[in-house]
Amino acid sequence: MAAIKNTEFQALPYAYNALEPFIDALTVEIHYSRHHKAYFDNVQNAVKGTETENLDFISLFKNISKYPAAVRNNGGGYINHVLYWENMKANGGGTPSGALAEAIDKTFGSFEAFKTQFSDAGKTRFGSGWAWLSVDAEGKLFVSSTPNQDNPYMDVAEKQGTPILGMDVWEHAYYLKYQNKRPDYVEAFFSLINWDVVSKRYQEALS
């Protein structure tokens, strides 16, 4: 991964309307071009001229408790959204296959049990934050939730690991379409998941 100062703003991997009807085009446009872009610009400004500009994001997150809040919030905001957009695709959804499917069954008992636990992590996150499916240091899957723009890479996370699936539950991710009905957005998110990407991340986390 490139140093933060050499990182380019990640392109959205599809058109603004690609996730309809589950997430509307205006939400995607505002979320990506304003919120996500602001996190990128702000973290670049926050690290400029400091030792952190030569770190990659993962190295930064592993010691994020040592750095200012602006670096933590905006660095997390940028990378979390990169993961989030890649998590989804038009005509997504369904269930995973192969090694990831086997690991989900082994860890949670079934895909439906995983879905319930992951959904609850998003629905019960107080205020703004994220729900995650991650791989811990022993190669085991776990579900967690983090506040604001924190993520499981960070040394401040209650449960640390490599995130392979992330769901944004900040209101800007869903409010135009779902208003205060976060559970409806959470349910819709499962119709968009790009399990090929999640499975690839799972394999990379194990290697």
C-alpha positions as semicolon CSV with decimal commas, in nm:
position;residue;x (nm);y (nm);z (nm)
1;M;0,000;0,000;0,000
2;A;0,130;0,343;-0,096
3;A;0,234;0,606;0,154
4;I;-0,055;0,831;0,256
5;K;0,094;1,132;0,078
6;N;0,111;0,933;-0,249
7;T;-0,239;0,788;-0,226
8;E;-0,490;0,889;-0,493
9;F;-0,860;0,927;-0,420
10;Q;-1,018;0,589;-0,490
11;A;-1,261;0,590;-0,782
12;L;-1,616;0,471;-0,728
13;P;-1,633;0,126;-0,893
14;Y;-1,974;0,185;-1,055
15;A;-2,218;0,458;-1,158
16;Y;-2,408;0,655;-0,896
17;N;-2,733;0,478;-0,988
18;A;-2,588;0,126;-0,994
19;L;-2,713;0,036;-0,646
20;E;-3,075;0,131;-0,704
21;P;-3,338;0,056;-0,587
22;F;-3,163;-0,035;-0,261
23;I;-2,952;0,281;-0,236
24;D;-3,059;0,577;-0,447
25;A;-2,829;0,761;-0,687
26;L;-2,841;1,092;-0,500
27;T;-2,734;0,928;-0,175
28;V;-2,441;0,756;-0,348
29;E;-2,336;1,079;-0,521
30;I;-2,345;1,288;-0,204
31;H;-2,190;1,014;0,008
32;Y;-1,904;0,957;-0,233
33;S;-1,830;1,298;-0,384
34;R;-1,877;1,501;-0,064
35;H;-1,840;1,288;0,249
36;H;-1,582;1,038;0,123
37;K;-1,386;1,301;-0,070
38;A;-1,380;1,528;0,236
39;Y;-1,226;1,253;0,448
40;F;-0,958;1,203;0,184
41;D;-0,877;1,573;0,155
42;N;-0,878;1,623;0,530
43;V;-0,645;1,333;0,607
44;Q;-0,402;1,453;0,343
45;N;-0,398;1,793;0,511
46;A;-0,373;1,639;0,859
47;V;-0,061;1,434;0,780
48;K;0,114;1,686;0,555
49;G;0,461;1,767;0,684
50;T;0,446;1,507;0,963
51;E;0,598;1,162;1,007
52;T;0,264;1,005;0,929
53;E;0,257;1,116;0,564
54;N;0,515;0,847;0,482
55;L;0,315;0,568;0,646
56;D;0,059;0,354;0,469
57;F;-0,289;0,354;0,620
58;I;-0,267;0,010;0,781
59;S;0,059;0,096;0,956
60;L;-0,100;0,422;1,070
61;F;-0,404;0,246;1,211
62;K;-0,200;-0,004;1,409
63;N;-0,070;0,287;1,620
64;I;-0,356;0,531;1,573
65;S;-0,380;0,605;1,946
66;K;-0,054;0,797;1,915
67;Y;-0,186;1,041;1,657
68;P;-0,427;1,338;1,655
69;A;-0,803;1,292;1,628
70;A;-0,804;1,454;1,282
71;V;-0,576;1,178;1,151
72;R;-0,780;0,903;1,315
73;N;-1,121;1,032;1,207
74;N;-1,032;1,127;0,851
75;G;-0,794;0,838;0,784
76;G;-1,057;0,595;0,905
77;G;-1,325;0,777;0,711
78;Y;-1,132;0,745;0,388
79;I;-1,033;0,379;0,414
80;N;-1,366;0,265;0,561
81;H;-1,544;0,408;0,260
82;V;-1,302;0,247;0,015
83;L;-1,393;-0,088;0,169
84;Y;-1,763;-0,001;0,178
85;W;-1,797;0,087;-0,192
86;E;-1,603;-0,223;-0,294
87;N;-1,830;-0,435;-0,072
88;M;-2,126;-0,366;-0,298
89;K;-2,231;-0,417;-0,658
90;A;-2,538;-0,412;-0,877
91;N;-2,714;-0,749;-0,868
92;G;-2,522;-0,843;-0,555
93;G;-2,653;-1,026;-0,254
94;G;-2,711;-1,395;-0,221
95;T;-2,470;-1,592;-0,008
96;P;-2,096;-1,656;-0,015
97;S;-1,945;-1,981;-0,139
98;G;-1,629;-2,181;-0,091
99;A;-1,394;-2,127;0,202
100;L;-1,571;-1,816;0,329
101;A;-1,907;-1,992;0,337
102;E;-1,753;-2,280;0,529
103;A;-1,589;-2,042;0,776
104;I;-1,916;-1,855;0,833
105;D;-2,100;-2,180;0,900
106;K;-1,827;-2,298;1,136
107;T;-1,808;-1,971;1,326
108;F;-2,172;-1,864;1,344
109;G;-2,360;-2,190;1,287
110;S;-2,523;-2,078;0,963
111;F;-2,536;-1,789;0,719
112;E;-2,867;-1,677;0,870
113;A;-2,712;-1,669;1,216
114;F;-2,426;-1,459;1,080
115;K;-2,671;-1,225;0,907
116;T;-2,859;-1,175;1,232
117;Q;-2,544;-1,099;1,430
118;F;-2,404;-0,864;1,164
119;S;-2,738;-0,688;1,123
120;D;-2,773;-0,642;1,497
121;A;-2,423;-0,492;1,513
122;G;-2,535;-0,227;1,266
123;K;-2,885;-0,168;1,401
124;T;-2,775;-0,134;1,763
125;R;-2,471;0,091;1,704
126;F;-2,560;0,402;1,903
127;G;-2,516;0,715;1,694
128;S;-2,282;0,688;1,398
129;G;-2,046;0,403;1,315
130;W;-1,989;0,077;1,133
131;A;-2,063;-0,295;1,147
132;W;-1,780;-0,530;1,047
133;L;-1,701;-0,888;0,956
134;S;-1,330;-0,936;1,021
135;V;-1,057;-1,195;1,056
136;D;-0,859;-1,202;1,380
137;A;-0,491;-1,282;1,429
138;E;-0,572;-1,653;1,453
139;G;-0,762;-1,656;1,124
140;K;-1,105;-1,670;1,286
141;L;-1,404;-1,465;1,177
142;F;-1,577;-1,223;1,412
143;V;-1,848;-0,957;1,395
144;S;-1,800;-0,623;1,565
145;S;-1,910;-0,262;1,560
146;T;-1,703;0,054;1,589
147;P;-1,804;0,415;1,657
148;N;-1,756;0,709;1,423
149;Q;-1,486;0,625;1,163
150;D;-1,291;0,371;1,368
151;N;-1,226;0,025;1,225
152;P;-1,084;-0,310;1,341
153;Y;-0,736;-0,228;1,206
154;M;-0,700;0,033;1,478
155;D;-0,527;-0,026;1,810
156;V;-0,821;0,150;1,979
157;A;-1,074;-0,106;1,854
158;E;-1,232;-0,328;2,117
159;K;-1,173;-0,626;1,887
160;Q;-0,886;-0,598;1,640
161;G;-0,838;-0,774;1,309
162;T;-0,859;-0,739;0,931
163;P;-1,200;-0,619;0,811
164;I;-1,339;-0,801;0,507
165;L;-1,695;-0,660;0,507
166;G;-1,803;-0,321;0,638
167;M;-2,145;-0,156;0,657
168;D;-2,171;0,219;0,707
169;V;-2,451;0,309;0,950
170;W;-2,394;0,683;0,957
171;E;-2,722;0,855;0,867
172;H;-2,571;1,005;0,551
173;A;-2,549;0,649;0,414
174;Y;-2,925;0,598;0,413
175;Y;-3,132;0,892;0,538
176;L;-3,258;1,030;0,204
177;K;-3,428;0,699;0,122
178;Y;-3,488;0,535;0,458
179;Q;-3,511;0,834;0,694
180;N;-3,484;0,698;1,051
181;K;-3,554;0,337;0,945
182;R;-3,200;0,206;0,980
183;P;-3,315;-0,160;0,999
184;D;-3,465;-0,127;0,648
185;Y;-3,132;0,000;0,514
186;V;-2,947;-0,283;0,690
187;E;-3,176;-0,538;0,528
188;A;-3,130;-0,374;0,187
189;F;-2,752;-0,383;0,225
190;F;-2,761;-0,764;0,207
191;S;-2,906;-0,738;-0,144
192;L;-2,593;-0,551;-0,257
193;I;-2,302;-0,740;-0,100
194;N;-2,030;-0,837;-0,345
195;W;-1,934;-1,173;-0,196
196;D;-1,658;-1,224;-0,452
197;V;-1,473;-0,923;-0,310
198;V;-1,539;-1,029;0,049
199;S;-1,414;-1,380;-0,025
200;K;-1,100;-1,240;-0,186
201;R;-1,035;-1,027;0,122
202;Y;-1,087;-1,331;0,340
203;Q;-0,823;-1,529;0,151
204;E;-0,581;-1,232;0,164
205;A;-0,634;-1,196;0,539
206;L;-0,539;-1,560;0,589
207;S;-0,223;-1,540;0,378
